[in-house]
Amino acid sequence: MSLPSVVQAQVDPAAVTKVTRLFNNTIGDVLAELIQNARRADASRVTLQTTEAEHGVELSICDDGIGIADPAVLLALGKSGWDDTIARREDPAGMGVFSLAGRHVTIRSRTRTAKTGWQITVAAHAWEDGTPIPVAPCDQPTGTEILLALDKTWTNALDAAARSAARHCPIPVYLNGEELKRVDWLEGACAIHEEEGVRIGIFDDRRANAQSPSINFHGVTVSGGFPPIAEHQGSWCARVDIVDAPELQLVLPARKEMVENDALSALRRAVRRAMYRYIATRPSHRLAYAQYSEAARLGVALPQAAALLTQWAPATADAHVGLSRAEIPAADNLLIVEGSIPAIEQSAHLALRADPAYATRLVSPEPRMAGYRWYDQISRITNLSFEIERDGETQLYSDEEFPGLESGPVDAVRLVLTIVATAGVTATIVTAPAVIEYDDSACWGVEEAAVVIASTEAVTVEAIVDLLEGTCFSPSDERDADSWETQHDRFLIDAREIATSILHGDDAALLERLRTVLANRVQWFVPDGRQFRAVIARGELSVALEPASTPEA
């Protein structure tokens, strides 16, 4: 067999025999397609009307458009029959009526210049088997009407599907006499920009993402793949309303996504540019430096981001809690504190917040701001570590070096700050009242934490409890675990006993635990005006309920 010299693309006529497998539509898809056809036909309205028929519910979809001159084009897959202007602007592709493939349908139409209309009835099997379909004259108003029987599923879904199809449609849609609500696709936009046959609306919506519906194609809404621009002051996203943009097309036959072509790429750039143009009109912004640079590449000149940073708060073992933090204007004397483990940061925070030289200068890093001049010139603490002096020996403790400390008082605790500034690197010593050694990758509970204090006067029980909580408390989220509140309450009891033991001895710690147990489990049993007295020993327990003692005057 010799090879042909040339080949060309063609559609096999047998493809029409598989049409019901090409179109697997819902009632919503069908209404969207037929309403689009009515709009292209210059209809001023679409009327949907249901009636009770012999075998169930029948739906009439009627428009007052220009009508269809040749019924043959309806069943010519891929041949739209639209004039050159419509074909060029909207790529109708001749697939609208085929959304009904496999269903028993009657179609009537009459053009504005014809004296009479025509009618065809397509049996369910005739879509595929090539059965000749008679064309008969009929008394039909100008426009097109499609009649189809609804099964139970489509009947139940009709109301919601019709309202959805009409919501962003440019022409009115009526269902059983009710005009369905229409909403401008760009309603509520912060700003609207028009160019190249589209309307671009900018919105502040933190729920939107790149997969959210963002393009209204004359009533059909699909995703345009527009990523939002997030910053502290809002999350800006865009929606596009197609007006006249023939190069922007939907993927056939489902029409549920955009064709990836040069026109869509250009639209995405235009959308991004429009979002930055809107941000440029605002008093200030908090965009990342990468976004600031992108805006410049798109021709939008923005000022530098507002020079604000967040007050530093130490990391916690429970990532869902922490100190509330204020915003601080950027200044030359600020220090960015780079991250460490909770044990180091909690202990460092206790020392630094008590030192006037550092208490108001510490801010958290904002990697997104790297590149802005005001951010890059701020000095930073790149390392936090501790020196613990006991009996003439000094032990070093950092997030990479765990010396195995023992709980209790020591001779001195020093926080060592490594500070990197434009002038160079320096090491600064800050006196610390306490430090906790706790390797959260190896430790399982608060009892494994080593609490080291400079002296019993340097800290309080509450301060140590706070340190232990920030360093060690991480509630279990297993299915059978107690609630967060129960786990937290038990942790605080253990932490308070540890802190009391270190500062005031074991007897004081035991009394603290007993007091807590009695307060939580016993005290609420005692009636008003009475008091409970108990003597408890290993082999003895005596209790008495007495009148409450009256304080002496």
Residue pairs with C-beta under 8 A, 6 or more apart in sequence:
11 77
11 78
15 77
16 77
16 127
16 128
16 130
17 128
17 129
17 130
18 128
19 77
19 98
19 101
19 102
19 127
19 128
20 101
20 102
20 127
20 128
22 98
22 101
22 253
23 95
23 98
23 99
23 101
23 102
23 253
25 33
25 99
26 154
26 157
26 161
27 150
27 153
27 154
27 157
27 158
27 161
28 157
28 160
28 161
28 164
28 165
29 99
29 254
30 99
30 100
31 48
31 61
31 161
31 162
31 165
32 165
32 219
32 220
32 255
33 95
33 96
33 97
33 99
33 255
34 46
34 61
34 96
34 97
34 99
34 146
35 46
35 165
35 166
35 169
35 171
35 173
35 219
36 92
36 96
36 218
36 219
36 220
37 63
37 92
37 96
37 97
37 144
38 46
38 63
38 65
38 144
38 171
39 169
39 170
39 171
39 218
39 219
40 65
40 82
40 86
40 90
40 92
41 63
41 65
41 66
41 67
41 143
41 144
42 65
42 66
43 63
43 64
43 65
43 143
43 171
44 64
44 171
44 172
45 63
45 64
45 171
45 172
45 173
45 174
46 61
46 62
46 63
46 171
46 172
46 173
46 174
47 60
47 61
47 62
47 63
47 173
47 174
48 59
48 60
48 61
48 62
48 158
48 162
48 173
48 174
48 175
48 176
49 59
49 60
49 62
49 175
49 176
50 57
50 58
50 59
50 60
50 150
50 155
50 158
50 176
51 57
51 58
51 60
52 58
53 149
55 149
56 149
56 150
56 151
56 152
56 155
57 149
57 150
57 155
58 147
58 148
58 149
58 150
59 147
59 148
59 149
59 150
59 158
60 145
60 146
60 147
61 145
61 146
61 147
61 148
62 143
62 144
62 145
62 146
63 143
63 144
63 145
64 141
64 142
64 143
65 142
65 143
65 144
66 111
66 112
66 142
66 143
67 109
67 110
67 111
67 112
67 114
67 117
67 142
67 143
67 144
68 74
68 81
68 109
68 111
68 144
69 81
69 111
69 114
70 81
71 107
71 109
71 118
71 120
71 135
73 79
73 80
73 81
73 94
74 81
74 97
74 107
74 120
75 97
75 122
75 127
75 133
76 94
77 94
77 95
77 98
78 93
78 94
78 95
79 94
80 86
80 87
80 92
80 93
80 94
81 94
82 90
82 92
86 92
88 246
89 244
89 246
90 218
90 246
91 246
91 249
91 250
93 252
93 253
95 252
95 253
97 107
97 146
98 127
98 253
99 253
100 122
100 146
100 148
101 127
101 128
102 124
102 127
102 128
103 124
103 148
103 149
104 121
104 122
104 123
104 124
104 148
104 149
105 121
105 122
105 146
105 147
105 148
106 119
106 120
106 121
106 122
106 146
106 147
106 148
107 119
107 120
107 121
107 122
107 144
107 145
107 146
107 147
108 117
108 118
108 119
108 138
108 140
108 144
108 145
108 146
108 147
109 117
109 118
109 140
109 143
109 144
109 145
110 116
110 117
110 118
110 140
110 141
110 142
110 143
111 142
112 142
116 137
116 138
116 139
116 140
117 137
117 138
117 139
117 140
117 141
118 135
118 136
118 137
118 138
118 140
119 135
119 136
119 137
119 138
119 140
120 133
120 134
120 135
120 136
121 133
122 133
123 131
125 131
126 133
150 158
158 175
159 175
162 173
162 175
162 180
163 175
163 180
163 181
165 173
165 219
166 172
166 173
166 175
166 180
166 181
166 182
166 219
167 180
167 181
167 182
167 183
167 219
168 182
168 183
168 184
168 185
168 216
168 219
168 221
169 182
169 218
169 219
170 218
170 219
172 179
172 180
172 182
173 179
173 180
173 182
174 180
184 241
185 201
185 216
185 221
185 239
185 241
186 192
186 199
186 201
186 239
186 241
188 203
189 201
189 202
189 203
189 239
190 201
190 202
190 203
190 204
190 236
190 278
191 201
191 202
191 274
191 278
191 281
192 199
192 200
192 201
192 202
193 199
193 200
193 202
193 274
193 277
193 278
194 200
194 243
195 270
196 245
196 266
196 267
196 270
197 242
197 243
197 244
197 245
197 246
198 240
198 241
198 242
198 243
198 245
198 248
198 267
198 270
199 240
199 241
199 243
200 238
200 239
200 240
200 270
200 271
200 274
201 238
201 239
201 240
201 241
202 236
202 237
202 238
202 274
202 275
202 278
203 236
203 237
203 238
203 239
204 234
204 235
204 236
204 237
205 228
205 235
205 237
206 230
206 234
206 235
208 214
208 228
208 235
208 237
209 227
209 228
210 223
210 225
210 226
210 227
210 228
211 223
211 225
212 223
212 237
213 221
213 222
213 223
214 221
214 222
214 223
214 224
214 225
214 226
214 237
214 238
214 239
214 240
215 221
215 222
215 223
215 224
215 239
215 240
215 242
215 248
215 258
216 239
216 240
216 241
216 242
217 242
217 248
217 250
217 255
218 242
220 250
220 255
222 250
222 255
222 256
222 257
222 258
223 257
223 258
224 240
224 258
224 264
224 267
224 268
224 271
225 258
225 264
225 268
226 237
226 238
226 240
226 268
226 271
226 272
228 235
228 236
228 237
229 235
229 236
229 237
229 272
229 275
229 276
229 279
229 287
229 291
230 236
231 285
231 286
231 287
231 288
231 291
232 286
232 308
233 282
233 284
233 285
233 286
236 275
236 278
236 279
237 275
238 271
238 274
238 275
240 267
240 271
242 248
245 263
245 267
247 261
247 262
247 263
248 258
248 259
248 263
248 264
248 267
249 258
249 259
249 261
249 263
250 256
250 257
250 258
250 259
251 257
251 258
251 259
258 264
269 298
272 294
272 298
273 298
273 299
273 300
276 291
276 294
276 295
276 298
276 300
276 302
277 300
279 285
279 287
279 295
279 302
280 295
280 300
280 301
280 302
284 303
284 305
284 306
285 302
285 303
285 305
285 306
286 305
286 306
286 308
287 295
287 302
287 305
288 305
288 368
288 369
289 305
289 368
289 369
289 370
289 371
289 372
289 375
290 368
290 371
292 302
292 304
292 305
292 371
292 372
293 371
295 301
295 302
296 302
304 372
304 373
304 374
305 369
305 372
307 329
307 330
307 372
307 374
307 375
308 327
308 328
308 329
308 330
309 327
309 328
309 330
309 334
309 336
309 363
309 364
309 366
309 369
309 375
309 378
310 325
310 326
310 327
310 328
310 363
310 364
310 366
311 325
311 326
311 327
311 328
311 362
311 363
311 364
312 325
312 336
312 337
312 349
312 362
312 363
312 364
313 322
313 323
313 324
313 325
313 349
313 364
314 322
314 323
314 342
314 345
314 346
314 348
314 349
314 470
315 322
315 339
315 340
315 341
315 342
315 345
315 346
316 322
316 342
316 346
316 470
316 471
316 473
317 342
317 440
317 470
317 471
317 472
317 473
317 474
318 473
318 474
318 475
325 364
328 334
328 360
328 363
330 374
330 375
330 378
332 377
332 378
333 361
334 361
334 362
334 363
334 378
334 379
335 358
335 361
335 362
335 363
335 378
335 379
335 380
335 381
335 419
336 363
336 364
336 365
336 378
336 379
336 380
336 381
337 345
337 362
337 363
337 364
337 365
337 380
337 381
337 384
338 365
338 380
338 381
338 382
338 383
339 345
339 365
340 348
340 383
340 384
340 399
341 399
341 439
341 440
342 438
342 440
342 470
342 471
343 436
343 437
343 438
343 439
343 440
343 449
343 471
344 384
344 385
344 386
344 397
344 398
344 399
345 384
346 436
346 467
346 470
346 471
347 386
347 415
347 432
347 434
347 435
347 436
347 467
347 471
348 384
348 415
348 432
350 432
350 433
350 434
350 459
350 463
350 467
351 415
351 430
351 431
351 432
351 433
352 358
352 359
352 362
352 415
352 430
353 359
354 433
355 430
355 431
358 430
362 381
363 378
365 380
366 375
369 375
370 376
377 422
379 419
379 420
379 421
379 422
380 419
380 420
380 421
381 417
381 418
381 419
381 420
382 418
382 419
382 420
383 398
383 416
383 417
383 418
384 398
384 399
384 415
384 416
384 417
384 418
385 396
385 397
385 398
385 399
385 401
385 415
385 416
385 418
386 396
386 397
386 398
386 413
386 414
386 415
386 416
386 432
386 435
387 394
387 395
387 396
387 397
387 412
387 413
387 414
387 416
387 429
388 394
388 395
388 396
388 397
388 403
388 405
388 410
388 412
388 413
388 414
388 435
388 452
389 395
389 410
389 411
389 412
389 413
389 414
390 410
390 411
391 411
395 403
395 405
396 403
397 403
397 405
397 435
397 437
402 437
402 439
403 437
404 437
404 450
405 435
405 437
405 450
405 452
406 450
406 452
407 449
407 450
407 451
407 452
407 498
407 502
408 451
408 452
408 453
408 502
409 452
409 453
409 454
409 455
409 456
409 502
410 452
410 453
410 454
412 431
412 454
413 431
413 432
413 433
413 434
413 435
413 452
413 453
413 454
414 429
414 430
414 431
414 432
415 429
415 430
415 431
415 432
415 435
416 427
416 428
416 429
416 430
417 427
417 428
417 429
417 430
418 425
418 426
418 427
419 425
419 426
419 427
419 428
431 454
432 454
433 453
433 454
433 458
433 459
433 463
434 451
434 452
434 453
434 454
434 458
434 459
434 463
434 464
434 467
435 452
436 449
436 450
436 451
436 452
436 467
436 468
436 471
436 472
437 449
437 450
437 452
438 448
438 449
438 450
438 471
438 472
440 471
440 472
440 474
443 449
443 472
445 472
446 468
446 472
446 473
446 491
446 494
446 495
446 498
447 494
447 498
449 468
449 471
449 472
449 498
451 464
451 467
451 468
451 498
451 499
451 502
453 459
453 464
453 502
453 503
456 503
456 504
459 503
460 503
461 496
461 499
461 500
461 503
461 504
462 499
464 495
464 498
464 499
464 502
464 503
465 492
465 495
465 496
465 499
468 495
468 498
468 499
469 491
469 492
469 495
472 491
472 495
473 488
473 491
473 495
475 481
475 484
475 487
475 488
476 487
481 487
482 490
489 520
493 513
493 516
496 512
496 513
496 516
497 509
497 510
497 512
497 513
498 509
500 508
500 509
500 512
501 508
501 509
522 532
523 532
525 532
526 532
526 545
529 547
529 548
530 545
530 546
530 547
530 548
531 545
531 546
531 547
531 548
531 549
532 543
532 544
532 545
532 546
533 543
533 544
533 545
533 546
534 541
534 542
534 543
534 544
535 541
535 542
535 543
